[in-house]
Amino acid sequence: MNTETSKVMFALLRSAVCGGLLSGEEISLYSPDMLPEITSLAQKHDVIHLIVFALKKNGLLDEGNKNLESKMLIAVYRLEKLNYELTKLCAALEQAEVSFIPLKGSVLRQYYPEPWMRTSCDIDVLVHEEDLQRTVSYLSDNLGYRRESQNSHDISMFTQGGVHIEVHYDLVEDGRANSAAEVLKSIWNVAVKRAECNYQYEMPDEMFYFYHIAHMAKHFVETGGCGIRPFLDIWVLNHRIDFDREKRDKLLSDGGLGVFAKQAELLSEVWFGNAEHTEITRQMETYILRGGVYGTNTNRVAVQQQKQGGKVRYALSKIFIPYDVIKFHYPILQKHKWLTPIMEARRWGKLIFCGHLKRTVNELKYNSTISDDAAAEAKTLLKNVGL
């Protein structure tokens, strides 16, 4: 995407969420020829509905373009479906007497001009680890949820309507996103019970903001990107609500995420405010726009190679998963650690016979062919953002 097209796309997002109309200069930059590239990238980052809203708001959308106009309707439908399931979920957890905290988009969308503007692909809640199995069983028995898999920090479930639910018992694992886990361990100590609820809790602003930054940092490194949307969230959290800067900064410093937060906030202001690009924000922009909502293998392998300490160590990390990770894929290991080699072999069998071999081989191939320049670029980026 060239510079002018990029400017127009972010100007449209700014107009949609931050308020105001495009300036005369921004309108002069816009050309209908840009639309396919802008909408393609916006779709990749799940902000297409905001682009369409801004085009309509600024009189730049041709009447009768039903395909683009439908993107807004789809976003509204997604919200209604999520809200319906969230209401049922919260009521069920109250009835089950399970303490819980709604996370991410379920909280963030209230700060946007319109709730439908903040899309989400799932619903996330946090429960105490000791309540995890009871929670999952209750949701399965009483709401018909289907359990899918357990990861290192959550259990994945689906409602009867097909909505993805993540029941978290941890927010960020030890050793990921710097020292974020140490800060987030205190979340239940600072959570506040929501008014008129017996079991639903909320994070104070500084903890919610810290978790947002930590979650971004984790995806920035582990999946190869976090998308545009979290940077919009940062702008909203810094401009649409009252907050204590010192409290936020204290947690960010304690979690080793002060540098990353500073650069993420600056890029947010470049995109949605009036700040000027720096060399570091341009590096971040290239990485983020290339990655989409969930990142890319290209980004992820390049960054993970540097985190692991080079090509050989990265390759070994794909072949032998650390015990602290594999134990969540095979829960029996939490009681019988000595079975780890057997479960590693079982995992290799799944890679070969269950369709994941091609992806892993492609990652290892890319790992072996990353140029010295690309490796150096990834190393510099990680250093510059404090990860």
C-alpha positions in Angstrom: 0.0 0.0 0.0 1.5 3.4 -1.0 1.7 6.3 1.3 -1.3 8.2 0.0 -3.6 5.2 0.1 -2.4 4.5 3.7 -3.2 8.1 4.7 -6.7 7.9 3.3 -7.4 4.6 5.0 -6.4 5.8 8.4 -8.1 9.1 7.8 -11.3 7.2 7.2 -10.9 5.1 10.4 -10.2 8.3 12.3 -13.4 9.9 10.9 -15.4 6.8 11.9 -14.3 6.4 15.4 -12.5 9.5 16.6 -15.1 12.0 15.1 -15.1 14.7 12.5 -15.1 14.7 8.7 -12.2 14.2 6.4 -10.2 17.4 5.7 -10.1 19.0 2.3 -6.6 17.7 1.8 -7.6 14.1 2.8 -10.6 14.2 0.4 -8.3 15.5 -2.4 -6.1 12.5 -1.8 -9.0 10.0 -2.1 -9.7 8.4 -5.4 -12.3 5.6 -6.1 -9.4 3.7 -7.6 -8.0 3.3 -4.1 -11.1 1.6 -2.8 -10.3 -2.1 -3.7 -6.9 -1.9 -2.0 -8.3 -0.1 1.1 -11.2 -2.4 1.5 -9.0 -5.5 1.0 -6.7 -4.4 3.8 -9.6 -3.3 6.0 -11.2 -6.7 5.5 -8.0 -8.4 6.5 -7.9 -6.3 9.7 -11.7 -6.7 10.5 -12.3 -2.9 10.2 -14.1 -2.9 6.8 -17.4 -1.9 8.5 -15.7 1.3 9.8 -14.3 2.1 6.4 -17.8 1.8 4.9 -19.3 3.9 7.7 -16.7 6.7 7.1 -17.2 6.6 3.3 -20.9 7.1 3.8 -20.4 9.8 6.5 -18.1 11.7 4.1 -20.3 11.3 1.0 -17.7 9.1 -0.7 -19.7 5.9 -1.1 -21.6 5.5 -4.4 -25.3 4.9 -3.8 -26.3 1.4 -4.6 -23.1 -0.2 -3.5 -25.0 -2.9 -1.6 -21.9 -5.2 -1.2 -20.0 -2.6 0.8 -23.1 -1.3 2.7 -23.8 -4.9 3.8 -20.5 -4.9 5.8 -22.1 -2.5 8.3 -25.2 -4.7 8.6 -23.0 -7.7 9.2 -21.2 -5.9 12.0 -24.5 -5.1 13.7 -25.6 -8.7 13.3 -22.4 -10.0 14.8 -22.8 -7.6 17.8 -26.4 -8.7 18.4 -25.4 -12.4 18.3 -22.5 -11.9 20.7 -24.6 -9.8 23.1 -27.3 -12.4 23.1 -24.8 -15.2 24.0 -22.9 -12.9 26.5 -26.2 -12.2 28.4 -26.9 -15.9 28.6 -23.4 -16.7 29.6 -23.3 -14.1 32.4 -26.7 -15.3 33.7 -25.5 -18.9 33.7 -22.3 -18.1 35.6 -24.3 -16.1 38.2 -26.7 -19.0 38.6 -23.7 -21.4 38.9 -22.2 -19.1 41.6 -18.9 -18.8 39.6 -17.0 -15.6 40.0 -16.0 -14.3 36.5 -14.6 -11.3 34.7 -15.6 -10.4 31.1 -12.6 -9.6 28.9 -11.5 -7.7 25.8 -14.2 -6.7 23.3 -17.1 -7.3 25.7 -15.8 -4.4 27.8 -14.2 -2.3 25.1 -17.2 -1.7 22.9 -19.0 0.4 25.4 -16.4 3.1 24.9 -16.8 3.3 21.1 -19.3 5.8 19.6 -21.5 2.9 18.7 -21.0 -0.7 20.2 -21.2 -2.3 16.7 -18.1 -0.5 15.7 -15.9 -2.7 18.0 -16.2 -6.2 16.4 -15.1 -9.4 18.1 -14.8 -12.9 16.9 -15.5 -14.5 20.3 -16.4 -14.0 23.9 -13.8 -14.2 26.6 -14.3 -14.6 30.3 -11.9 -15.2 33.2 -12.7 -17.6 36.1 -10.6 -18.9 39.0 -8.6 -21.9 38.0 -10.2 -24.0 40.7 -13.6 -23.2 39.1 -12.6 -24.1 35.6 -13.8 -27.7 35.3 -17.0 -26.9 37.2 -17.6 -23.9 34.9 -17.1 -26.0 31.7 -19.3 -28.8 32.9 -22.1 -26.4 33.9 -22.0 -24.6 30.5 -22.1 -27.9 28.7 -24.9 -29.3 30.8 -27.1 -26.2 31.0 -26.4 -24.2 27.9 -25.4 -27.1 25.5 -21.9 -25.7 25.0 -19.5 -28.0 23.1 -16.0 -28.3 24.5 -13.3 -28.1 21.8 -9.8 -28.0 23.3 -7.7 -26.8 26.2 -4.8 -24.5 25.8 -2.1 -23.1 28.1 -4.5 -20.4 29.4 -8.1 -21.3 28.4 -10.6 -23.9 27.3 -12.3 -23.3 24.0 -16.0 -23.9 23.7 -18.8 -23.2 21.2 -22.4 -22.3 21.9 -25.3 -24.0 20.1 -25.5 -20.9 17.9 -21.9 -21.3 16.9 -20.4 -18.5 18.9 -16.8 -19.2 20.1 -16.3 -18.9 23.9 -12.9 -18.8 25.6 -13.1 -19.7 29.3 -9.8 -18.3 30.6 -8.1 -19.5 33.8 -4.9 -17.5 33.1 -4.4 -14.4 31.0 -0.7 -14.4 30.0 1.5 -17.4 30.7 4.8 -17.1 32.5 7.7 -16.0 30.3 5.5 -14.4 27.7 5.1 -10.6 27.0 8.1 -10.0 29.3 6.9 -10.0 33.0 3.2 -9.5 32.3 2.2 -12.7 34.1 3.6 -11.4 37.4 1.3 -8.4 37.3 -1.7 -10.2 36.1 -1.5 -12.8 38.9 -3.0 -10.1 41.2 -6.0 -9.5 39.1 -8.5 -11.2 41.5 -7.0 -9.1 44.3 -8.0 -5.8 42.6 -11.1 -6.8 40.7 -14.3 -5.1 41.8 -17.7 -6.7 41.9 -20.1 -5.2 39.4 -23.1 -3.3 40.8 -26.2 -5.5 41.2 -24.2 -8.7 40.5 -23.1 -11.4 42.9 -20.4 -13.0 40.9 -19.5 -10.7 38.0 -16.4 -8.7 38.5 -14.6 -5.9 36.6 -10.9 -4.9 36.4 -9.9 -1.4 37.5 -8.9 0.8 34.5 -5.1 0.4 35.0 -5.3 -3.4 35.1 -7.6 -3.5 32.1 -5.2 -1.3 30.2 -2.2 -3.3 31.2 -3.9 -6.5 30.1 -4.8 -5.0 26.8 -1.1 -4.0 26.2 0.1 -7.4 27.4 -2.3 -9.2 25.1 -1.1 -7.1 22.2 2.6 -7.7 23.0 2.0 -11.5 23.2 0.4 -11.6 19.7 2.9 -9.1 18.3 5.6 -11.7 19.0 3.9 -15.1 19.0 1.5 -14.9 16.1 3.3 -12.3 13.9 1.0 -9.3 14.5 -2.0 -8.1 16.3 -3.8 -6.0 13.7 -5.0 -2.4 13.5 -8.0 -2.8 15.9 -6.0 -2.9 19.2 -4.4 0.4 18.2 -7.9 1.9 17.8 -8.7 0.5 21.2 -5.6 2.3 22.6 -6.8 5.5 21.2 -10.3 5.0 22.6 -8.9 4.1 26.1 -6.7 7.2 26.1 -9.3 9.6 24.8 -12.8 8.4 25.7 -12.5 7.6 29.4 -10.9 9.2 32.5 -7.8 7.4 33.8 -4.8 7.8 36.1 -1.7 7.9 34.0 0.6 7.1 37.0 -1.3 4.0 37.9 -1.2 2.7 34.3 2.5 3.5 34.0 3.3 1.8 37.3 1.8 -1.5 36.1 3.4 -1.2 32.7 6.8 -0.7 34.3 6.3 -3.6 36.7 5.4 -5.9 33.8 8.3 -4.7 31.6 6.0 -3.3 29.0 6.6 0.4 29.3 8.6 0.6 26.1 6.1 -1.4 24.1 3.2 0.6 25.4 4.9 3.9 24.6 5.6 2.9 21.0 2.1 1.4 20.6 0.5 4.6 22.0 2.6 6.7 19.6 1.6 4.6 16.6 -2.0 5.0 17.7 -1.6 8.7 17.7 0.1 8.6 14.3 -2.8 6.7 12.8 -5.7 8.3 14.6 -4.3 11.6 16.0 -1.9 14.2 14.8 1.5 12.6 15.7 4.3 12.3 13.2 5.9 9.0 12.2 9.3 8.0 13.7 11.6 5.3 12.4 10.2 2.9 15.0 6.6 3.6 14.3 7.2 3.0 10.6 8.8 -0.3 11.4 5.8 -1.2 13.5 3.4 -0.1 10.8 5.0 -2.2 8.1 4.9 -5.3 10.5 1.3 -4.7 11.6 -0.2 -4.0 8.2 1.5 -7.1 6.8 0.2 -9.3 9.5 -3.6 -8.8 9.6 -5.7 -9.5 12.7 -4.0 -12.8 13.5 -0.5 -12.2 12.1 1.3 -14.1 9.4 3.8 -17.0 9.4 6.3 -14.8 7.7 6.2 -12.3 10.6 5.9 -14.9 13.3 8.8 -17.1 12.1 11.1 -14.1 11.6 10.4 -12.8 15.1 10.3 -16.1 16.9 13.6 -17.0 15.3 15.2 -14.1 17.1 13.4 -14.9 20.4 14.6 -18.5 20.3 18.2 -17.4 19.5 18.6 -18.3 15.9 17.6 -20.8 13.1 18.8 -24.0 14.9 17.1 -23.2 18.2 13.9 -22.2 16.4 13.8 -25.5 14.5 14.4 -27.4 17.7 11.6 -25.5 19.4 9.2 -26.7 16.7 10.3 -30.3 17.1 10.4 -30.4 20.9 7.8 -28.3 22.7 8.7 -27.3 26.2 7.0 -29.2 29.0 5.3 -26.0 30.3 3.5 -25.8 26.9 2.8 -29.4 26.0 1.3 -30.2 29.4 -1.8 -28.2 28.5 -2.2 -30.1 25.2 -2.0 -33.4 27.1 -3.3 -32.7 30.7 -2.1 -36.2 31.9 1.4 -34.7 31.9 0.5 -32.4 34.7 0.3 -35.5 37.0 2.8 -37.7 35.1 5.6 -35.5 33.8 7.7 -38.7 32.9 5.3 -39.3 30.0 6.5 -36.2 28.2 8.7 -38.0 25.6 5.7 -40.3 24.8 3.4 -37.3 24.3 6.0 -35.6 22.1 6.0 -38.7 19.9 2.2 -38.7 19.9 2.3 -35.0 18.8 4.6 -35.9 15.9 2.2 -38.5 14.8 -0.6 -36.0 14.8 1.5 -33.6 12.7 2.1 -36.3 10.2 -1.4 -37.9 10.0 -3.8 -35.1 11.0 -2.9 -32.5 8.3 -0.5 -30.2 10.2 2.7 -31.5 8.7 2.6 -29.2 5.7 2.3 -26.1 7.8 5.2 -27.1 10.1 7.4 -28.1 7.1 6.7 -24.7 5.5 7.6 -22.9 8.7 10.9 -24.8 9.0 11.6 -24.1 5.3 11.0 -20.4 5.8 13.1 -20.5 9.0 16.1 -21.9 7.0 15.8 -19.3 4.2 15.3 -16.1 6.2 18.0 -13.7 5.0 20.5 -12.1 7.3 18.8 -8.7 6.5 15.4 -10.0 7.4 16.7 -11.5 10.6 18.5 -8.3 11.5 15.3 -6.3 10.8 13.3 -8.6 13.2 15.9 -8.3 15.9 16.0 -4.5 15.6 12.2 -4.3 15.8 12.0 -6.4 18.9 14.7 -4.3 20.5 13.0 -1.0 19.6 9.7 -2.1 21.0 11.1 -3.6 24.2 10.2 -7.2 23.5 
